[in-house]
Amino acid sequence: MSLFAPLTPEPAAQRPLAERLRPKTLEEYVGQQHILGEGKPLRRQIERDQLSSLILWGPPGVGKTTLANLIALRTKADFVPLSAVMSGIKEIKEVMVAAEKSRQYGRRTVLFVDEIHRFNKAQQDAFLPYVERGDIILIGATTENPSFEVNSALLSRSKVFALQALTTAQVTSLLVRGADLLQTKIAPELLEQIAIYSNGDARAAYNLLELAAGSGEVTAEGIEELLGRKLTLYDKGGEQHYNLMSALHKSVRSSDADAAIYWLARMLEGGEDRMYIARRLIRMAVEDVGLADPRAVEQAVACMQTVHFLGVPEGDQALAQAALYLSLAAKSDAAYQALNAARRQVVSAPDEPVPMQLRNAPTRAMKQWGYGEGYQHAHASDDALNTMNCLPDSLLGHEFYTPTNRGLEARIRERLAEIRAKRAAADS
């Protein structure tokens, strides 16, 4: 049998729901508009049948195989799927020989390799000469970072497209189609909860819906039984979303680590967007911890990067660690209050001119007008402290920042007092 001969399809009703609902056109495809939207490079390549080798990198269930199938439907080339789990060097060589013969007859071969990261270096190297000669157009799909899992020679000859996890709204729209196909009654809020628990994985969402639909009408109790856990109803765009985040923020501000970790767990179990939580933790670090512990913002930013890199569920531990660090850190909102005070001054009074000593004088005329006159370079003094006034005359002596006696800010308070005392003595 030819490698390119289609297999006899099984009855549609026996196939998994995800397979039955696989899109047949790019218009039916949901998500990945950053690479498949109108005018985007990959969209143009597919529509013009001008493909080059590419790697589709993204989490499970976001449409990598579906996208490859759509390419198969649009391309005029022979399309050969190959699974890295089921294939070895022997199968690779058989495909390569057949592709080479096809090219002699003027036909191209698009080779789709699912889970390409599972091939070892030797197996990946077997593709190289055929990719270089143009015998095959390679499309690899991987859930792992191709920079680490695909050898550099193959990577340099391919364009990497990063696919994103589907949003809750996108998965919900897919589940509506699934419920219609299954002729299943299910409340819209339950569809959304299935979408939330799928964490952007459409295949997992379809599988759960199909299992739940076996009893006819899908209920919260039935889904809980399948999940083996309580179904936490959580509206990520409604009051529950804001109430829980408010509880987390105020627990951190109150240095209640136990409450903070509880509210964080509630949000994680409800399927809250992890990057949203990470952004709010950064906000807490700068608003409520501030200069009492400057490392807090470093921890929060590192948490955000870790969550982005690891995803779900591994990144959840980084969120827990950051929430605990911020809860236990010394607290100060002095920097937050200082900015607010300065803003109130700015909006309530006329704009004061910049003092002449602070202005640059790039031209001779500006020097003659007094620009830069009286400027004191701080590093010219032993302690890098000068007595030059940097506020407008009308605001001399005005203090916006009042440090606390907590954490590192206690030392900052002493240093600021020393600086202010020296300036006051010079002014007097």
C-alpha positions as CSV (number, residue, x, y, z in Angstrom):
1,M,0.0,0.0,0.0
2,S,1.3,3.5,-0.9
3,L,2.4,5.7,2.0
4,F,0.1,8.4,0.6
5,A,-3.0,6.2,0.3
6,P,-5.7,7.3,2.8
7,L,-6.8,4.9,5.5
8,T,-10.4,3.7,5.5
9,P,-12.2,6.0,7.9
10,E,-14.1,4.6,10.9
11,P,-17.7,5.5,11.3
12,A,-18.0,9.2,12.4
13,A,-20.1,8.5,15.4
14,Q,-17.3,6.3,16.9
15,R,-14.7,8.9,16.6
16,P,-13.8,11.2,19.6
17,L,-15.8,14.4,19.7
18,A,-12.6,16.4,19.2
19,E,-12.0,14.6,15.9
20,R,-15.6,15.0,14.7
21,L,-15.5,18.7,15.3
22,R,-12.0,19.3,13.8
23,P,-12.3,22.4,11.5
24,K,-12.3,21.9,7.8
25,T,-11.5,25.5,6.9
26,L,-9.3,28.3,8.3
27,E,-12.6,30.2,8.9
28,E,-13.8,27.5,11.3
29,Y,-10.4,27.5,13.2
30,V,-10.6,29.1,16.6
31,G,-7.7,31.0,18.1
32,Q,-4.1,31.9,17.1
33,Q,-5.1,35.1,15.3
34,H,-1.6,36.4,16.0
35,I,-0.3,34.1,13.2
36,L,-3.5,33.2,11.3
37,G,-5.4,36.5,11.1
38,E,-6.0,38.2,7.8
39,G,-2.7,39.3,6.3
40,K,-0.5,37.4,8.8
41,P,2.5,35.6,7.3
42,L,1.4,32.0,8.0
43,R,-2.1,32.7,6.8
44,R,-0.6,34.1,3.5
45,Q,1.7,31.1,3.1
46,I,-1.2,28.6,3.5
47,E,-3.5,30.5,1.2
48,R,-0.9,30.9,-1.5
49,D,0.4,27.3,-1.0
50,Q,3.9,28.7,-0.6
51,L,4.9,26.8,2.5
52,S,8.4,26.4,4.0
53,S,9.4,24.1,6.8
54,L,8.0,25.2,10.1
55,I,7.7,24.2,13.8
56,L,4.3,24.6,15.6
57,W,5.1,25.1,19.3
58,G,2.4,25.3,21.9
59,P,0.6,23.7,24.8
60,P,-1.6,20.6,24.3
61,G,-5.0,21.0,22.7
62,V,-4.5,24.4,21.1
63,G,-4.8,23.2,17.5
64,K,-1.4,22.2,16.2
65,T,-2.6,19.0,14.6
66,T,-5.7,20.7,13.3
67,L,-3.6,23.4,11.7
68,A,-1.5,20.8,10.0
69,N,-4.6,19.1,8.7
70,L,-5.9,22.4,7.3
71,I,-2.6,22.9,5.6
72,A,-3.0,19.4,4.1
73,L,-6.5,20.3,2.8
74,R,-5.1,23.5,1.2
75,T,-1.8,22.4,-0.2
76,K,-1.3,20.7,-3.6
77,A,1.5,18.6,-2.1
78,D,1.3,15.0,-0.8
79,F,0.6,15.1,2.9
80,V,2.2,12.5,5.2
81,P,1.6,12.4,8.9
82,L,4.3,10.8,11.1
83,S,4.1,10.3,14.9
84,A,7.4,10.5,16.8
85,V,5.9,8.2,19.4
86,M,5.1,5.4,16.9
87,S,8.0,5.8,14.4
88,G,11.7,5.2,14.2
89,I,14.6,5.6,11.8
90,K,13.2,2.8,9.5
91,E,9.8,4.6,9.1
92,I,11.6,7.9,8.5
93,K,13.8,6.5,5.7
94,E,10.8,4.9,4.0
95,V,9.0,8.3,4.0
96,M,12.1,10.0,2.7
97,V,12.6,7.6,-0.1
98,A,9.0,7.9,-1.2
99,A,9.2,11.7,-1.0
100,E,12.4,11.8,-3.1
101,K,10.6,9.7,-5.8
102,S,7.6,12.0,-5.7
103,R,9.8,15.0,-6.3
104,Q,11.2,13.4,-9.4
105,Y,7.7,13.4,-10.7
106,G,7.2,17.0,-9.8
107,R,5.2,16.5,-6.6
108,R,6.0,18.0,-3.2
109,T,5.7,16.2,0.1
110,V,4.6,17.9,3.3
111,L,5.7,15.8,6.2
112,F,3.9,16.4,9.5
113,V,5.8,15.1,12.5
114,D,3.7,15.1,15.7
115,E,5.6,15.5,19.0
116,I,8.9,16.0,17.1
117,H,10.6,16.6,20.4
118,R,10.4,12.9,21.1
119,F,12.8,12.1,18.2
120,N,16.4,11.9,19.3
121,K,19.2,13.8,17.6
122,A,20.0,11.0,15.1
123,Q,16.4,10.7,14.1
124,Q,16.1,14.5,13.6
125,D,19.3,14.5,11.6
126,A,17.8,12.1,9.2
127,F,15.4,14.8,8.0
128,L,18.2,17.4,7.3
129,P,19.4,16.4,3.7
130,Y,15.8,16.1,2.5
131,V,14.8,19.4,4.0
132,E,17.9,21.1,2.5
133,R,17.2,19.6,-1.0
134,G,13.6,20.5,-0.9
135,D,12.4,16.9,-1.1
136,I,10.1,17.6,1.9
137,I,8.5,20.5,3.6
138,L,8.7,19.6,7.3
139,I,6.0,20.6,9.8
140,G,6.8,19.7,13.3
141,A,4.5,20.0,16.3
142,T,5.8,20.1,19.8
143,T,4.7,21.1,23.3
144,E,8.4,21.6,24.4
145,N,10.6,24.6,23.7
146,P,12.1,23.9,20.3
147,S,15.3,25.8,21.3
148,F,16.0,22.9,23.7
149,E,14.3,19.9,22.0
150,V,14.9,20.4,18.2
151,N,18.5,20.3,17.0
152,S,20.0,23.6,15.9
153,A,20.6,22.5,12.3
154,L,17.0,21.6,11.8
155,L,15.8,24.6,13.7
156,S,17.8,27.0,11.5
157,R,16.0,25.7,8.4
158,S,12.5,26.1,9.9
159,K,10.3,28.9,11.0
160,V,9.0,28.6,14.6
161,F,5.4,29.7,15.2
162,A,4.3,29.9,18.9
163,L,0.7,28.9,19.5
164,Q,-1.1,30.3,22.5
165,A,-3.4,28.5,25.0
166,L,-7.0,29.1,24.0
167,T,-9.0,31.6,26.2
168,T,-12.0,30.5,28.3
169,A,-14.3,32.3,25.8
170,Q,-12.8,30.4,22.8
171,V,-13.0,27.0,24.5
172,T,-16.6,27.8,25.6
173,S,-17.5,28.6,22.0
174,L,-16.1,25.2,20.9
175,L,-18.1,23.4,23.7
176,V,-21.3,25.0,22.5
177,R,-20.7,23.3,19.1
178,G,-19.9,20.1,20.9
179,A,-23.1,20.2,23.0
180,D,-25.1,20.8,19.8
181,L,-23.5,17.9,18.0
182,L,-24.1,15.6,21.0
183,Q,-27.7,17.0,21.4
184,T,-27.0,17.5,25.0
185,K,-28.7,19.9,27.4
186,I,-26.2,21.8,29.5
187,A,-26.3,25.1,31.3
188,P,-24.1,27.9,29.8
189,E,-22.4,28.4,33.2
190,L,-21.4,24.7,33.2
191,L,-19.9,24.9,29.7
192,E,-17.8,27.8,31.0
193,Q,-16.7,25.9,34.0
194,I,-15.6,23.0,31.8
195,A,-13.7,25.5,29.7
196,I,-12.0,27.0,32.8
197,Y,-10.9,23.6,34.0
198,S,-9.5,22.7,30.6
199,N,-6.9,25.4,31.0
200,G,-7.0,26.3,27.3
201,D,-6.9,22.7,26.1
202,A,-9.7,22.2,23.7
203,R,-9.2,18.5,23.5
204,A,-9.4,18.0,27.2
205,A,-12.6,20.1,27.3
206,Y,-14.2,18.1,24.5
207,N,-13.3,14.8,26.3
208,L,-14.9,16.0,29.5
209,L,-18.0,17.2,27.8
210,E,-18.3,13.9,25.9
211,L,-17.9,11.8,29.1
212,A,-20.4,14.0,31.0
213,A,-22.9,13.8,28.1
214,G,-23.2,10.1,28.4
215,S,-26.0,10.5,30.9
216,G,-28.0,12.7,28.7
217,E,-28.4,16.0,30.7
218,V,-25.1,17.3,32.0
219,T,-25.3,18.5,35.6
220,A,-22.8,20.1,38.1
221,E,-22.9,16.9,40.2
222,G,-22.1,14.7,37.1
223,I,-19.1,16.9,36.3
224,E,-17.9,16.8,39.9
225,E,-18.1,13.0,39.9
226,L,-16.0,12.9,36.7
227,L,-13.4,15.3,38.0
228,G,-13.3,13.7,41.5
229,R,-13.4,17.1,43.0
230,K,-15.8,19.9,43.9
231,L,-16.8,22.1,41.0
232,T,-15.9,25.7,42.0
233,L,-18.2,28.1,40.2
234,Y,-16.1,31.1,39.3
235,D,-16.9,33.9,37.0
236,K,-13.6,35.3,35.8
237,G,-15.2,38.4,34.5
238,G,-17.7,39.1,37.3
239,E,-18.0,39.9,41.0
240,Q,-16.4,36.7,42.2
241,H,-13.3,37.5,40.2
242,Y,-12.9,40.9,41.8
243,N,-13.9,39.8,45.3
244,L,-11.3,37.0,45.5
245,M,-8.6,39.2,44.1
246,S,-9.5,41.9,46.7
247,A,-9.3,39.3,49.4
248,L,-5.9,38.1,48.2
249,H,-4.5,41.7,48.0
250,K,-5.8,42.7,51.4
251,S,-4.6,39.5,53.0
252,V,-1.1,40.2,51.6
253,R,-1.3,43.8,52.8
254,S,-2.3,42.6,56.3
255,S,0.7,40.2,56.4
256,D,-1.7,37.2,56.8
257,A,0.2,34.5,54.9
258,D,-2.4,31.8,55.7
259,A,-5.3,33.9,54.3
260,A,-3.3,34.9,51.3
261,I,-2.5,31.3,50.3
262,Y,-6.1,30.3,50.8
263,W,-7.5,33.0,48.6
264,L,-4.8,32.2,46.0
265,A,-5.8,28.6,46.0
266,R,-9.4,29.6,45.5
267,M,-8.4,31.6,42.4
268,L,-6.2,28.8,41.0
269,E,-8.9,26.2,41.5
270,G,-11.4,28.5,39.8
271,G,-9.2,28.6,36.7
272,E,-8.1,32.3,37.1
273,D,-5.6,33.5,34.5
274,R,-2.2,33.0,36.1
275,M,-0.6,36.0,34.4
276,Y,-3.4,38.2,35.8
277,I,-2.5,37.0,39.3
278,A,1.2,37.5,38.6
279,R,0.5,41.1,37.5
280,R,-1.5,41.8,40.6
281,L,1.3,40.4,42.8
282,I,3.7,42.9,41.2
283,R,1.2,45.6,42.0
284,M,1.2,44.5,45.6
285,A,5.0,44.5,45.7
286,V,5.3,48.1,44.6
287,E,2.2,49.5,46.4
288,D,2.2,47.7,49.8
289,V,5.8,46.5,50.3
290,G,7.7,49.2,48.5
291,L,11.1,50.3,49.8
292,A,10.6,48.5,53.1
293,D,11.8,45.4,51.1
294,P,13.0,46.4,47.6
295,R,13.6,42.7,46.8
296,A,9.8,42.1,46.9
297,V,9.3,43.5,43.4
298,E,12.2,41.4,42.2
299,Q,10.5,38.3,43.6
300,A,7.2,39.3,42.0
301,V,8.7,39.9,38.5
302,A,10.7,36.6,38.7
303,C,7.4,34.9,39.6
304,M,5.7,36.4,36.5
305,Q,8.5,35.1,34.3
306,T,8.4,31.7,35.9
307,V,4.7,31.4,35.4
308,H,5.0,32.5,31.8
309,F,7.9,29.9,31.2
310,L,6.4,26.9,33.1
311,G,2.7,27.4,32.5
312,V,0.1,25.4,34.4
313,P,0.4,23.7,36.9
314,E,4.1,24.0,37.5
315,G,4.0,27.8,37.6
316,D,1.4,27.8,40.3
317,Q,4.1,27.1,42.9
318,A,5.8,30.3,41.9
319,L,2.6,32.3,42.6
320,A,2.3,30.7,46.0
321,Q,6.0,31.5,46.8
322,A,5.5,35.1,45.7
323,A,2.3,35.5,47.7
324,L,3.9,34.2,50.8
325,Y,7.0,36.4,50.4
326,L,4.9,39.5,50.0
327,S,2.7,38.6,52.9
328,L,5.7,38.2,55.2
329,A,7.7,41.2,53.9
330,A,8.0,44.4,55.8
331,K,5.3,46.8,54.6
332,S,5.4,50.4,53.4
333,D,3.2,52.4,51.1
334,A,5.3,55.5,51.5
335,A,6.5,55.5,47.9
336,Y,2.9,55.0,46.7
337,Q,1.8,57.9,48.9
338,A,4.7,60.1,47.8
339,L,3.7,59.8,44.2
340,N,0.1,60.5,45.0
341,A,1.1,63.6,46.9
342,A,3.3,64.9,44.1
343,R,0.5,64.3,41.6
344,R,-1.9,66.3,43.7
345,Q,0.6,69.1,43.8
346,V,1.0,69.0,40.0
347,V,-2.7,69.1,39.2
348,S,-3.6,71.7,41.8
349,A,-0.9,74.4,41.1
350,P,0.5,76.0,38.0
351,D,3.4,74.3,36.2
352,E,6.6,75.8,37.7
353,P,9.5,76.4,35.4
354,V,12.5,74.1,35.6
355,P,15.2,75.9,37.7
356,M,18.0,77.3,35.5
357,Q,20.7,75.2,37.3
358,L,18.9,72.0,36.2
359,R,18.6,73.0,32.5
360,N,21.1,71.7,29.9
361,A,22.9,74.3,27.8
362,P,23.8,72.7,24.5
363,T,24.2,76.1,22.7
364,R,26.3,79.2,23.4
365,A,23.2,81.3,23.5
366,M,21.6,79.1,26.1
367,K,24.7,79.5,28.3
368,Q,24.5,83.3,27.9
369,W,20.9,83.1,29.0
370,G,22.0,81.4,32.3
371,Y,21.0,77.8,31.4
372,G,23.0,75.4,33.7
373,E,24.4,78.3,35.8
374,G,25.0,77.2,39.4
375,Y,24.8,73.5,38.6
376,Q,26.6,71.3,41.1
377,H,27.9,67.9,40.0
378,A,27.2,65.5,42.9
379,H,30.2,63.2,42.2
380,A,32.6,66.2,42.6
381,S,32.1,66.0,46.3
382,D,33.5,63.2,48.6
383,D,30.1,62.0,49.8
384,A,28.3,62.6,46.4
385,L,26.0,65.1,48.2
386,N,25.6,68.7,47.1
387,T,23.4,71.4,48.4
388,M,21.9,72.5,45.1
389,N,18.1,73.0,45.1
390,C,16.3,70.9,42.6
391,L,12.7,72.0,43.3
392,P,11.1,75.2,42.0
393,D,11.5,78.1,44.4
394,S,7.8,78.0,45.4
395,L,8.3,74.4,46.6
396,L,11.6,74.6,48.5
397,G,11.5,72.6,51.6
398,H,8.4,70.7,50.5
399,E,8.5,67.0,51.5
400,F,6.5,64.5,49.5
401,Y,8.2,61.2,50.7
402,T,7.9,60.2,54.3
403,P,9.6,56.8,54.9
404,T,8.4,54.5,57.6
405,N,10.5,52.8,60.3
406,R,9.8,49.4,58.9
407,G,12.3,47.1,57.1
408,L,15.0,48.6,54.9
409,E,13.0,51.8,54.8
410,A,14.1,52.5,58.4
411,R,17.7,52.9,57.1
412,I,16.3,54.9,54.1
413,R,14.6,57.2,56.6
414,E,17.9,57.8,58.4
415,R,19.7,58.5,55.1
416,L,17.0,60.9,53.9
417,A,17.0,62.8,57.2
418,E,20.8,63.2,56.8
419,I,20.4,64.5,53.3
420,R,17.6,66.9,54.2
421,A,19.4,68.2,57.2
422,K,22.5,69.1,55.1
423,R,20.3,70.9,52.5
424,A,18.4,72.8,55.3
425,A,21.7,73.9,56.8
426,A,22.9,75.2,53.4
427,D,19.7,77.1,52.8
428,S,19.8,78.8,56.2
